[in-house]
Amino acid sequence: MHVSRLAALLALTLAACGPTAPAPAAGQSSSLAPAHKAAIGRKIWQNECGGTVDGLTSWNGGENFPSLGIGHFIWYPAGVSGPFDESWPRFAAYAAQRGTPVPPIGRQADAPWANRAAFQAAFRRPDLNQLRQWLAGHVELQTDFIIARSRASLPKILQAATPADRPRIERNYQKVATTANGQYALIDYVNFKGEGTHPGERYQGQGWGLLQVLAGMAEVPSGQPAAAEFAASAKRVLGRRIAQAPAERGEGRWKAGWFNRCDTYARPL
């Protein structure tokens, strides 16, 4: 089946069941039922920030960037780059397109803190307090952005897959998407670990995004078995990432939390 047709089918599957690129279009709000979308937003906030307001602006030890919002959108300081997709500027653009611009501190081209120490020193200042309160009050907007980003990833995932793998990836995606928790898994994982198509997001030549998880699934029936296998494949992919990561990153410290997050994909939403 042609790639563009596959992409259309996958996007329709997600829409019916309910960015590495420019911000998703402002008109791309979610077609999921409001209660379903709200549940997904709460899950993502819990996964990324422990469901706390303070967690909406954070800078993890060992990282060279802050993470903002329920989706922990990455924002690099000036002169800093890394292997991970920078998503905060795209979210800020999306929010502006939707007529709800982020507070002034979040509109700058680069993160305004040179390092983690500077960020921590500024944590209780009025501008960061204002940003956290804005983020806490606009969870639905952030959820819409994350869902739109998930939809926009599908053509890239299919294009990046080998022709032989595309039909299996299509089947696996559609099997997972038949349950509410499966839809959550597909949406959350793109936000969590990306599409798997970015050439810079590799350790020892292997990625860890949605492409790799879907490609690594065993053959199982649709529904809850597929959601459970998606969770298992995600843990295999992330376990490989941890094993292949540079030692100085110390990614083993994240294993328990990452695996716990994957386990939520196998449970009813």
Buried (B, 14 or more C-beta within 10 A) or exposed (E): EEBEEBBEBBBEBBEEBBBBEEBBEBEBBBEBEEEBBBBBBBBBBBBBBEEEBEBBBBBEEEBBBBBBBBBBBBBBBEEBEEEBBBBBBBBBBBBBBBEEBBBEBBEEEBBBBEEBEEBEEBBEEEEBBBBBEBBBEBBBBBBBBBBBBBBBBBBBBBEBBEEEBBEBBBBBBBBBBBBBBBBBBBBBBBBBBBBBBBEEBBBEEEBBBBBBBBBBBEEBEBEBBBBBBBBBBBBBBBBBBBEBBEEEBEBEEBBEEBBEBBBBBBEEB
